[in-house]
Amino acid sequence: MRRAAYAFFVVMLGTTLPTPLYPLYERRLGFSSLLVTVIFAVYAVGVIAGLIGLGGLSDRLGRRPVLLAGIARSAASALLFVLANALVPILAGRVLSGLSAGIFTGSATVAVIELAPAHRRTYASGVATAANLGGLGAGTLLSGALAAWAFAPLRLPYWVQLAALVPAAVGVLRMPETVGARRGGFRIRPLGVPAQLRATFVRAAVAGFAGFAMSGLFSAVGPSFTATELGHRSPALAGFSVFCILASSAAGQLVIGRIPAGARLASGCAGIVAGALCVAGAVEARSLALLIAGALIAGSGQGIAVSAGIAELNAGAPRERRGEVASSFFVACYLALSIPIVGVGLLVQATGLRPAALAFSAAVALLGAGALASLLRRP
């Protein structure tokens, strides 16, 4: 379980390394705020493509070969960023990064759970989500710190990730296989959700969508907001603000076991709503402290909602379709990082950064409140 969780952590770490560096890319390569959101959305498109095209493949080929393919794409993305001095390699690197995350998000989640003893499956679900979200948060913190205090800020973070991928690949090679090859070979089968799980899936997916939308706002425009609206231009601080929402999301796994099973998704939604309202207040007041508080609250809610959703779905899914169901769930979550985030970029161009961030935070709060009301009404 630990080997799969470590590989999961390192691959997801690589996907957020560019986040604190976007203001540097803007200054050095002349990118606009809209282009930054497009670059961010391209990553989400890569994730969704990986989830749809390859998310269920590990159910037939085995977890290990699919995870190795994800590690290879993550390494190729890091190399493109090391060499990047223009838009095209950055876009290509983000697509490859998204594909690696798409492969890992469903398959590694299920692998971590399957490698745990039967009586620790709920705990393993938290470990998988913590590796996912903790890796995302660690990537922003690492690249922000290196950009602020080390040399080659647009190169060094990716060299560090390449070094960390080596033991990840070795660990996956030595990891016990939990599936084995099944019939169907390399044929790609469309994702789907068993009929008996669809009601649970919709509730979990709406909550996950709201949580990912909030983290997407921080990742796509958070660094620019702290630099231009709050006057804090340090890449380390930009990385820290994004780290807060992602790390608190991972930390939410520590308390999920203390929440009654039937109340976990509702508790996650409540946290997302409270965090989004706090972020809206921070934008209006131009308060860094309130922004960090909103990140911590929304992140905790996201972590609880995502972990609760994936645990419910994994418990109800047939063994031979667990990777497919998990990938379908994360497709719904990652949709929140594509079209809505590009919409934020367009709104920034039309109205400015503060009004766009305020409107988006309010929209997330309304979506989370709707999901919460639906959960409270269910039997």
C-alpha positions in Angstrom: 0.0 0.0 0.0 2.8 2.4 0.9 4.5 2.0 -2.5 1.4 2.7 -4.4 0.6 5.7 -2.1 4.1 7.1 -2.6 3.9 6.8 -6.4 0.5 8.5 -6.3 1.9 11.3 -4.2 4.8 12.0 -6.5 2.8 11.9 -9.7 0.2 14.3 -8.3 3.0 16.5 -6.9 4.2 17.0 -10.5 0.9 18.2 -11.7 0.9 21.4 -9.5 4.5 22.4 -9.8 3.7 25.1 -12.4 1.0 26.7 -10.2 3.1 29.2 -8.2 5.2 29.8 -11.3 2.4 31.2 -13.4 3.2 34.9 -12.5 6.9 34.2 -13.6 5.7 32.7 -16.9 3.4 35.7 -17.4 6.3 38.1 -17.0 9.0 36.2 -18.9 6.8 34.9 -21.7 4.1 37.6 -21.9 1.2 35.4 -20.9 -2.2 37.0 -20.1 -4.4 35.9 -17.2 -6.8 34.3 -19.7 -3.9 32.3 -21.2 -2.9 31.1 -17.7 -6.4 29.8 -17.1 -6.4 28.1 -20.5 -3.0 26.4 -19.7 -4.6 25.3 -16.4 -7.7 24.0 -18.2 -5.6 22.1 -20.7 -4.3 20.1 -17.8 -7.9 19.3 -16.7 -8.7 18.2 -20.3 -5.7 15.8 -20.2 -6.9 14.4 -16.9 -10.4 13.8 -18.2 -9.0 12.2 -21.4 -6.8 9.9 -19.3 -9.7 9.0 -17.0 -12.2 8.3 -19.9 -9.7 6.6 -22.2 -7.6 4.7 -19.7 -9.3 4.9 -16.3 -10.9 1.5 -16.5 -7.9 -0.2 -18.2 -6.3 -1.3 -15.0 -9.4 -3.5 -14.3 -8.4 -5.6 -17.3 -4.6 -5.3 -17.6 -3.7 -5.0 -13.9 -2.8 -2.0 -11.7 0.9 -2.2 -12.1 1.4 -1.8 -15.9 -1.1 1.1 -16.0 0.6 2.9 -13.1 4.0 2.5 -14.8 2.5 4.1 -17.9 1.3 7.0 -15.8 4.8 7.5 -14.3 6.3 7.6 -17.8 4.0 10.4 -18.8 4.7 12.3 -15.7 8.4 12.1 -16.4 7.9 13.2 -20.0 5.9 16.2 -18.8 8.7 17.2 -16.4 11.3 17.0 -19.2 9.1 19.3 -21.4 8.9 21.9 -18.7 12.7 21.7 -18.1 13.2 22.5 -21.8 10.2 24.9 -22.2 10.8 28.5 -23.4 7.6 29.1 -25.3 3.9 28.3 -25.1 3.8 25.0 -27.1 6.0 22.8 -24.9 4.2 24.2 -21.8 0.8 23.2 -23.3 2.2 19.8 -24.3 3.7 19.3 -20.8 0.3 20.1 -19.2 -1.5 17.7 -21.4 1.0 14.9 -20.5 0.8 15.9 -16.9 -3.0 15.6 -17.1 -2.8 12.2 -18.7 -0.6 10.9 -16.0 -3.0 12.3 -13.3 -5.9 10.8 -15.2 -4.3 7.3 -15.2 -3.3 7.5 -11.5 -6.4 9.1 -10.1 -8.7 6.1 -10.5 -6.3 3.3 -10.8 -3.9 4.3 -7.9 -6.9 5.1 -5.6 -8.2 1.5 -6.1 -4.8 0.0 -5.9 -4.1 1.6 -2.5 -7.4 0.3 -1.2 -7.0 -3.2 -2.6 -3.5 -3.5 -1.1 -4.8 -2.8 2.4 -6.2 -5.5 4.7 -9.9 -5.9 4.4 -10.6 -4.4 7.9 -8.6 -1.2 7.0 -10.3 -0.4 3.6 -11.9 2.8 5.0 -8.5 3.9 6.3 -6.9 3.1 3.0 -9.5 5.2 1.2 -8.3 8.1 3.3 -4.7 7.3 2.6 -5.4 7.3 -1.2 -7.2 10.7 -1.0 -4.5 12.1 1.2 -1.8 10.9 -1.3 -3.7 12.5 -4.1 -4.5 15.8 -2.5 -1.3 15.9 -0.4 0.7 15.5 -3.5 -1.2 18.3 -5.2 -0.5 20.6 -2.2 3.2 19.6 -1.8 3.8 20.5 -5.5 2.8 24.1 -5.0 4.8 24.4 -1.8 7.9 22.9 -3.3 8.0 24.9 -6.5 7.0 28.1 -4.7 9.9 27.7 -2.1 12.4 26.8 -4.8 11.4 29.7 -7.0 11.8 32.1 -4.1 15.0 30.9 -2.5 16.8 28.6 -5.0 18.3 29.0 -8.5 16.6 28.3 -11.9 13.0 28.7 -10.6 11.5 27.5 -13.9 13.7 24.4 -14.1 14.8 23.1 -10.7 11.3 22.0 -9.4 11.0 19.6 -12.4 14.4 18.1 -11.8 13.4 17.4 -8.2 10.3 15.7 -9.4 12.2 13.6 -11.9 14.5 12.4 -9.1 11.5 11.5 -7.0 9.9 9.5 -9.8 12.8 7.0 -9.9 11.9 5.3 -6.5 8.2 5.6 -7.4 8.8 3.5 -10.5 10.9 1.0 -8.6 8.2 0.8 -5.9 5.4 0.1 -8.5 7.5 -2.6 -10.1 7.9 -4.3 -6.8 4.2 -3.8 -5.8 2.0 -6.9 -5.6 -0.5 -7.1 -8.4 -4.1 -7.1 -7.2 -5.9 -7.8 -10.5 -4.1 -9.7 -13.2 -4.9 -9.5 -16.9 -8.6 -10.0 -17.8 -10.4 -10.6 -21.0 -10.6 -7.6 -23.3 -6.9 -7.0 -23.7 -6.0 -3.4 -24.6 -9.5 -2.6 -25.8 -10.6 0.7 -24.3 -14.1 0.5 -22.9 -16.2 3.6 -22.2 -16.6 4.5 -18.5 -19.8 3.9 -16.8 -21.5 3.5 -13.4 -23.6 0.4 -12.5 -27.3 1.2 -12.2 -27.5 0.5 -8.5 -24.8 3.1 -7.8 -26.1 6.0 -9.9 -28.0 7.8 -7.1 -25.0 7.5 -4.8 -22.7 8.6 -7.7 -24.7 11.8 -8.5 -24.6 12.9 -4.8 -20.9 12.2 -4.5 -20.1 13.8 -7.9 -21.9 17.1 -7.2 -20.1 17.4 -3.9 -16.7 16.6 -5.5 -17.4 19.0 -8.3 -18.0 21.9 -5.9 -14.8 21.1 -3.9 -12.6 20.8 -7.0 -14.1 24.1 -8.4 -12.9 25.9 -5.2 -9.4 24.4 -5.4 -9.3 25.2 -9.1 -10.0 28.9 -8.4 -7.0 29.0 -6.0 -4.7 27.1 -8.4 -5.6 29.0 -11.6 -5.9 32.6 -10.3 -4.8 32.5 -6.7 -1.1 33.3 -7.4 -2.1 36.3 -9.6 -4.6 37.5 -7.0 -2.1 37.5 -4.1 0.4 39.3 -6.3 -1.8 42.0 -7.9 -4.6 42.5 -5.4 -2.9 41.8 -2.1 0.6 43.1 -3.1 2.4 39.9 -2.2 4.6 38.8 -5.1 6.6 36.1 -3.5 6.3 32.7 -5.3 6.6 31.0 -1.9 3.5 32.8 -0.6 1.6 32.1 -3.8 2.5 28.4 -3.4 1.6 28.5 0.3 -1.9 29.8 -0.4 -2.6 27.0 -2.8 -0.9 24.5 -0.5 -3.3 25.5 2.3 -6.5 24.4 0.4 -4.9 21.2 -0.9 -3.1 20.2 2.3 -6.2 20.8 4.4 -8.1 18.7 2.0 -5.6 15.9 2.7 -5.8 16.6 6.4 -9.6 16.2 6.2 -9.0 12.4 6.0 -7.8 12.4 9.6 -11.2 13.3 10.9 -13.5 11.5 8.5 -13.6 8.4 10.6 -15.0 10.3 13.5 -18.0 11.5 11.4 -21.0 9.2 11.2 -21.0 7.5 7.7 -24.3 8.9 6.7 -23.2 12.5 7.5 -19.8 12.5 5.8 -20.9 13.9 2.4 -23.1 16.5 4.0 -20.3 17.6 6.4 -18.0 17.9 3.4 -20.5 20.1 1.5 -21.0 22.3 4.6 -17.2 22.9 4.8 -17.1 23.8 1.1 -19.9 26.3 1.4 -18.4 27.9 4.5 -15.0 28.1 2.9 -16.3 29.6 -0.3 -18.2 32.3 1.6 -15.0 33.0 3.6 -13.0 33.4 0.3 -15.7 35.7 -1.0 -15.3 37.8 2.1 -11.5 37.8 1.7 -11.7 39.0 -1.9 -14.1 41.8 -0.9 -11.9 42.9 2.1 -8.6 42.2 0.3 -7.6 40.1 3.4 -4.8 37.6 3.1 -5.6 36.1 6.6 -9.2 35.6 5.6 -8.1 34.1 2.2 -6.0 31.5 4.0 -8.8 30.7 6.5 -11.2 30.2 3.6 -8.6 27.9 1.9 -8.3 25.8 5.0 -12.1 25.5 5.6 -12.9 24.8 1.9 -10.1 22.3 1.6 -11.2 20.3 4.7 -14.7 20.1 3.2 -13.3 19.0 -0.1 -11.2 16.3 1.4 -14.1 14.9 3.5 -16.5 15.0 0.5 -14.1 13.3 -1.9 -13.0 10.6 0.5 -16.6 9.9 1.6 -17.7 9.7 -2.0 -15.0 7.4 -3.2 -15.4 5.1 -0.1 -19.2 4.8 -0.8 -18.7 4.1 -4.5 -15.8 1.6 -3.9 -17.9 -0.3 -1.3 -20.9 -0.7 -3.7 -19.0 -1.3 -7.0 -18.3 -4.8 -8.4 -14.7 -5.7 -8.0 -14.1 -5.9 -11.7 -15.4 -2.3 -12.2 -13.9 -0.5 -9.3 -11.3 1.3 -11.4 -13.9 2.3 -13.9 -16.3 3.7 -11.2 -13.5 5.6 -9.4 -12.4 7.1 -12.7 -16.0 8.1 -13.6 -16.2 9.9 -10.2 -13.0 11.8 -10.8 -14.1 12.8 -14.3 -17.0 14.6 -12.7 -14.6 16.2 -10.2 -12.1 17.3 -12.8 -14.7 18.9 -15.1 -14.8 21.6 -12.4 -11.2 22.5 -13.5 -11.9 23.0 -17.2 -14.9 25.0 -18.5 -15.6 26.9 -15.2 -12.0 27.9 -14.8 -11.7 29.2 -18.4 -14.9 31.1 -17.6 -13.2 32.7 -14.7 -10.4 33.8 -17.1 -12.9 35.3 -19.5 -14.6 37.0 -16.6 -11.3 38.4 -15.4 -10.7 39.9 -18.9 -14.2 41.5 -18.9 -14.6 42.7 -15.3 -11.2 42.3 -13.5 -9.8 39.8 -11.0 -11.7 40.8 -7.9 -15.2 40.7 -9.4 -14.5 37.5 -11.2 -13.1 35.8 -8.0 -16.1 37.1 -6.0 -18.7 35.8 -8.5 -17.0 32.4 -8.8 -16.8 32.0 -5.0 -20.5 32.8 -4.7 -21.4 30.3 -7.4 -19.4 27.6 -5.6 -21.2 28.4 -2.4 -24.6 28.1 -4.1 -23.6 24.8 -5.7 -22.4 23.4 -2.4 -25.5 24.6 -0.7 -27.7 22.8 -3.3 -25.8 19.6 -2.8 -26.1 19.9 1.0 -29.8 20.4 0.8 -30.2 17.4 -1.4 -28.1 15.2 1.0 -30.2 16.4 4.0 -33.4 15.4 2.2 -32.3 11.9 1.4 -33.7 9.0 3.5 
